[in-house]
C-alpha cells in the first residue's frame, strides 16, 4: 500500500507539472524523483503522450485502478526519500490526475533498462513536428501543413508552411491582456516559429514555448521550457523577455540561444549577436553578455557564471548539425537522447566524464555518430532498441 500511495502522489505531481500548477516545494519533490534516469525518461515519454493524446473529460473510460497500478508499480523506480514522498488525506484532489496518469502509464510502451526484450532496429533521427495548443484549449497537429484561422481574433492569421508557424496580424487591436498559445515540440522533433513582431524562434526537441498572438504594453514576454534559439526584432519601446522556470533574459534586439530543460541543473544562455541581460528574480543576481559569451545559471545555488565560447557550437542544431566542443559524453548522450528518443545506460559512471569534440550531421544514423566517438576512446556502444549501453 505504501508504494501505491507513492505512485498516487508522484502521478499527481506529474500531471500537474504538465498543467504548470506546481508550487516551488512540489517542483522540488518532482525534481528529486527525476534524479533517477529511468524516471526522467518515463516522465519525458508521459509528457509527449499527454500532449498528443490528452483526453477530454467526456472521453475518460472506467479504469480498474488496482490492476493498472500493479502495472505501474512494475515500471517505476523511486528515489528513496521518505520525507518527501508522503500521502495526502485529500483524496478528492487526486481524482483527475489519477485517471490521467493511469491512462498515460498503461498506454505507454516504454523500453526500460530492466526490459528483457531487445530489437536490432536503429533509432531514427528526429524530424519537424509540433503541436499547437490555442488559448481556448484547441490542439492542432502542425505536421499537417496548412493555414489556420484564429478563432479569438479575425485580424490574426496563423500560417503553417515549410515547417514554420507564422503569426500575422492584419491590423492593430486594442487588446490589453492578450491570450497565450503554447507550441509543444516532442522528443525527436523541432520546429520554427515567427512571432507577431517578426521575431524568429527555433525550438529544439522536448521543448515548449508560451507566446501571445500579439504583443501589447511596454514589453514582449514569452515563456520557455527546453531549448530555443531567438533572433529578436529590435524595438526599444518593447524589450523582449524570455522567462524560464528560474531566470529571465531581457533583450532589445539580438540573437541568442537559451537551454533551460526542467530536468537539467543549470540554465545556459549563449549570445551570438547583440547584447542580453540574464537575471534571476529569485536571487536578484544578473549579468550582461557580449557576443560569444555564455552564462551558466545554477538552479541549486542561484549563482551565475560566464565564460567565452564559440556561439556557433551552441546553435549548430538550428542548421542541422551537432557541434560538440569538448563536451562530456553524458551531455552528448542527453542531446542525442532528445533527438533520437533514446536513453543511455552506463556500465560505469566514469564513462560519463569522457570528453569529445566533433561535427556531425543531425540527420545521420545514430550509429554513425556513436562509431565516431568509439574511434576517439576505448568505449563501446550497444544499441538495444531505444536503450544504448555504454561500456569499455
C-alpha positions in Angstrom: 0.0 0.0 0.0 2.9 2.4 0.7 4.1 2.0 -2.8 0.6 2.7 -4.1 0.5 5.9 -2.1 3.8 7.0 -3.5 2.6 6.3 -7.0 -0.5 8.3 -6.5 1.4 11.3 -5.1 4.0 11.3 -7.9 1.3 10.9 -10.5 -0.5 14.0 -9.2 2.8 15.9 -9.4 3.5 14.7 -13.0 0.1 15.6 -14.3 0.0 19.0 -12.5 3.5 19.8 -13.9 2.1 19.4 -17.4 -0.5 22.0 -16.4 2.1 24.3 -14.8 0.3 24.0 -11.5 3.1 23.1 -9.0 4.3 25.1 -6.0 8.1 25.6 -5.5 8.1 22.7 -2.9 6.2 20.4 -5.2 8.5 21.1 -8.1 11.4 20.3 -5.8 9.8 16.9 -4.9 9.3 16.1 -8.6 12.9 17.1 -9.4 14.1 14.7 -6.7 12.2 11.9 -8.3 13.6 12.9 -11.7 17.1 12.4 -10.4 16.6 8.7 -11.4 17.4 8.3 -15.1 14.6 5.8 -15.7 12.1 8.1 -14.0 13.3 11.0 -16.1 12.9 9.0 -19.3 9.4 7.9 -18.2 8.4 11.5 -17.4 9.5 12.7 -20.8 7.6 10.0 -22.6 4.5 10.7 -20.5 4.7 14.4 -21.3 4.8 13.6 -25.0 1.9 11.2 -24.6 -0.1 13.8 -22.6 0.4 16.4 -25.3 -0.5 14.1 -28.2 -3.4 12.3 -26.5 -4.7 14.5 -23.7 -8.2 13.0 -23.1 -11.4 15.1 -22.8 -13.2 14.6 -19.6 -16.2 13.1 -21.5 -13.9 10.5 -23.1 -12.3 9.1 -19.9 -13.3 5.4 -19.5 -13.8 3.4 -16.4 -10.4 2.2 -15.1 -9.6 -0.7 -12.9 -7.1 1.2 -10.7 -5.9 -1.8 -8.8 -4.8 -3.8 -11.8 -3.5 -0.8 -13.6 -1.4 0.4 -10.6 0.2 -3.1 -10.4 1.4 -2.5 -14.0 2.6 1.0 -13.0 4.4 -0.3 -9.9 6.4 -2.7 -12.1 7.7 0.2 -14.2 8.7 2.9 -11.8 11.9 3.2 -9.7 11.6 5.7 -6.9 14.3 7.6 -5.3 14.3 6.7 -1.6 13.2 10.0 0.1 10.6 9.1 2.8 10.3 12.7 4.0 9.3 13.9 0.5 7.1 11.1 -0.8 4.2 11.4 1.6 0.5 10.5 1.4 -2.2 13.2 1.5 -5.6 12.9 3.1 -7.3 14.9 0.4 -8.2 12.0 -2.0 -10.6 14.1 -4.0 -7.8 16.3 -5.3 -6.3 13.2 -6.9 -9.4 12.2 -8.9 -8.5 13.6 -12.3 -4.7 13.2 -12.0 -5.2 9.5 -11.1 -7.3 8.9 -14.2 -5.0 10.9 -16.5 -1.8 9.3 -15.0 -3.3 5.8 -15.2 -4.2 6.3 -18.8 -0.8 7.6 -19.6 1.1 4.9 -17.7 -0.9 2.0 -19.0 -0.8 3.1 -22.6 2.9 3.8 -22.6 5.1 1.2 -24.3 8.5 2.1 -22.9 11.7 0.0 -23.1 13.4 0.3 -19.7 16.8 -0.8 -18.6 15.2 -3.9 -17.0 13.4 -4.9 -20.1 14.3 -8.3 -21.5 13.1 -7.6 -25.0 15.6 -6.1 -27.4 15.4 -5.2 -31.0 18.0 -4.6 -33.7 16.2 -1.6 -35.1 18.3 1.5 -35.1 16.6 4.6 -33.5 15.7 7.1 -36.2 16.7 10.8 -36.1 14.1 13.4 -35.3 12.0 15.4 -37.8 9.9 18.6 -38.0 6.9 18.1 -35.8 5.0 20.1 -33.2 1.6 20.5 -31.5 0.0 23.9 -31.1 -2.4 24.5 -28.2 -4.6 27.6 -28.6 -5.7 29.7 -25.6 -9.2 28.1 -25.9 -7.7 24.6 -25.5 -7.9 23.5 -29.1 -5.0 21.3 -30.2 -3.6 21.4 -33.7 -1.0 18.9 -35.1 1.4 21.1 -37.1 2.7 18.2 -39.2 -0.4 18.9 -41.3 0.9 21.9 -43.2 -2.0 24.4 -43.5 -3.1 28.0 -42.9 -5.1 28.2 -39.7 -7.8 30.6 -38.6 -7.5 32.1 -35.1 -11.0 31.8 -33.5 -10.4 34.6 -31.0 -9.5 37.4 -33.4 -10.3 37.7 -37.1 -7.4 40.1 -37.6 -4.9 37.3 -36.8 -3.8 34.6 -39.2 -1.7 31.6 -38.3 0.2 30.3 -41.3 1.8 26.9 -41.1 4.0 26.2 -44.1 7.5 24.8 -44.6 7.8 23.6 -41.0 7.4 27.1 -39.8 4.5 28.6 -37.8 4.0 32.3 -38.6 1.7 34.6 -36.7 0.5 37.6 -38.7 -1.8 40.5 -37.7 -3.6 42.4 -40.5 -4.4 45.5 -38.3 -3.7 46.8 -34.8 -6.1 46.0 -32.0 -6.8 47.3 -28.5 -6.2 44.1 -26.6 -4.9 44.9 -23.1 -4.2 41.4 -21.9 -3.5 39.0 -24.9 -4.1 35.3 -24.7 -1.1 33.0 -24.7 -0.8 30.0 -27.0 1.7 27.1 -26.5 3.7 25.3 -29.1 5.0 21.8 -27.9 7.9 20.1 -29.5 8.1 16.4 -28.6 11.2 14.3 -28.2 12.6 13.7 -31.7 11.1 16.9 -33.0 12.0 20.5 -33.9 10.1 23.5 -35.4 10.4 27.2 -36.3 8.1 29.9 -35.1 7.8 33.5 -36.3 6.1 35.7 -33.7 3.7 38.6 -34.5 6.6 41.2 -34.2 8.7 39.2 -36.7 11.0 37.6 -34.1 12.1 34.2 -35.2 12.4 31.3 -32.8 13.9 27.8 -33.5 12.6 25.2 -31.0 14.6 22.1 -30.2 13.3 18.6 -29.1 11.4 18.2 -25.9 10.6 21.9 -25.5 7.6 24.2 -25.4 7.1 27.9 -25.6 4.1 30.0 -24.5 3.6 33.2 -26.6 0.9 35.7 -27.4 -0.6 36.2 -30.8 0.1 39.9 -30.4 2.4 42.0 -28.2 0.9 44.8 -26.2 2.1 47.1 -23.4 5.7 48.1 -22.8 7.3 44.6 -23.1 7.2 41.4 -25.2 7.2 38.3 -23.0 7.4 34.6 -23.8 7.8 31.6 -21.5 10.3 28.7 -22.3 10.8 25.2 -21.1 13.6 23.4 -23.1 15.9 24.9 -25.7 15.3 27.6 -28.3 17.3 30.0 -30.5 16.0 33.5 -30.8 16.5 36.2 -33.5 14.7 39.1 -31.9 13.5 42.1 -33.9 14.7 45.3 -32.3 12.1 47.5 -30.5 13.5 49.9 -27.8 10.0 50.7 -26.6 9.2 47.0 -26.1 12.0 45.0 -24.6 11.8 41.2 -25.4 11.9 39.0 -22.3 12.3 35.2 -22.2 11.1 33.7 -18.9 12.2 30.3 -17.7 11.4 28.4 -14.5 14.2 30.2 -12.6 15.5 33.2 -14.6 14.8 35.8 -17.2 16.7 37.0 -20.3 16.0 40.6 -21.4 17.0 42.0 -24.8 16.2 44.8 -27.2 17.2 43.1 -30.4 19.7 40.3 -30.7 20.5 36.6 -31.5 20.9 34.1 -28.6 20.3 30.6 -27.5 18.6 29.5 -24.3 18.9 26.0 -22.9 16.6 25.6 -20.0 15.3 22.0 -19.6 13.5 21.4 -16.4 15.5 18.2 -15.7 18.8 19.9 -16.1 20.5 21.5 -13.1 21.7 24.6 -15.0 20.3 27.1 -17.5 22.6 28.2 -20.3 22.3 31.5 -22.3 24.7 31.8 -25.3 24.9 35.1 -27.1 25.7 35.1 -30.9 25.0 38.8 -31.7 24.0 42.0 -29.8 23.6 42.1 -26.1 21.4 40.4 -23.5 20.9 40.6 -19.7 20.3 37.4 -17.7 18.6 37.9 -14.4 17.3 35.8 -11.6 14.2 37.3 -9.9 14.7 34.8 -7.1 18.3 35.8 -6.1 18.4 39.3 -7.7 21.7 38.2 -9.4 22.2 39.1 -13.1 24.9 39.8 -15.7 25.2 41.3 -19.2 26.6 39.2 -22.1 28.6 40.2 -25.1 28.8 38.1 -28.3 30.4 34.7 -27.9 29.8 34.7 -24.1 27.7 32.2 -22.3 26.1 32.5 -18.8 25.5 29.4 -16.7 22.8 29.8 -14.0 22.8 27.2 -11.3 19.3 26.2 -10.1 20.9 24.8 -6.9 22.9 27.8 -5.8 21.3 30.7 -7.7 24.7 31.8 -8.9 25.6 32.9 -12.4 29.0 32.4 -14.1 30.1 33.5 -17.5 32.7 32.3 -20.0 33.9 32.8 -23.6 32.6 30.3 -26.1 32.2 29.8 -29.8 28.4 30.6 -30.1 28.1 28.7 -33.3 28.8 25.5 -31.4 25.6 26.0 -29.4 23.4 27.0 -32.3 24.5 24.3 -34.8 21.4 22.3 -34.1 19.3 25.1 -35.9 21.4 24.4 -39.0 21.0 20.6 -39.0 24.3 19.7 -37.3 25.6 18.7 -33.9 28.7 20.6 -32.9 30.4 19.2 -29.8 33.3 21.3 -28.3 34.9 19.3 -25.5 31.5 18.1 -24.3 31.2 15.3 -21.8 29.8 12.0 -23.0 26.9 12.5 -20.6 25.9 15.8 -22.1 26.3 14.4 -25.7 24.1 11.4 -24.9 21.5 13.7 -23.4 21.3 15.7 -26.7 21.2 12.5 -28.8 18.5 11.1 -26.5 16.2 14.1 -27.0 16.7 13.9 -30.8 16.6 10.1 -31.3 14.3 9.2 -28.5 16.9 7.1 -26.7 18.1 6.6 -23.1 21.6 5.8 -22.1 22.8 3.2 -19.6 26.4 3.5 -18.4 28.2 0.4 -17.0 30.4 2.8 -15.1 29.9 6.4 -14.0 33.4 7.3 -15.0 32.3 6.9 -18.7 30.1 9.9 -18.3 33.1 12.2 -17.8 34.8 11.3 -21.1 35.0 14.4 -23.4 34.6 14.6 -27.1 34.8 17.2 -29.9 33.3 16.7 -33.3 30.9 17.9 -36.0 28.2 15.6 -37.3 25.1 15.8 -39.3 22.0 15.9 -37.1 20.1 13.7 -39.5 22.7 10.9 -39.7 22.0 7.5 -38.4 22.8 7.4 -34.7 25.2 4.5 -35.1 27.4 6.8 -37.4 27.8 9.3 -34.5 28.5 6.6 -32.0 31.1 5.0 -34.1 32.9 8.3 -34.3 33.0 8.5 -30.6 34.2 4.9 -30.3 37.2 5.8 -32.5 38.2 8.5 -30.0 38.0 6.4 -26.9 38.2 2.8 -25.9 34.5 2.5 -25.4 31.7 0.6 -27.0 28.0 1.3 -27.6 25.5 -1.5 -27.7 22.2 -0.4 -29.2 19.2 -2.4 -27.9 16.1 -0.8 -29.2 15.8 2.6 -27.6 18.4 1.8 -25.0 22.1 2.5 -25.6 24.5 0.6 -23.3 27.9 2.2 -22.8 30.9 0.1 -21.7 34.6 -0.2 -22.1 
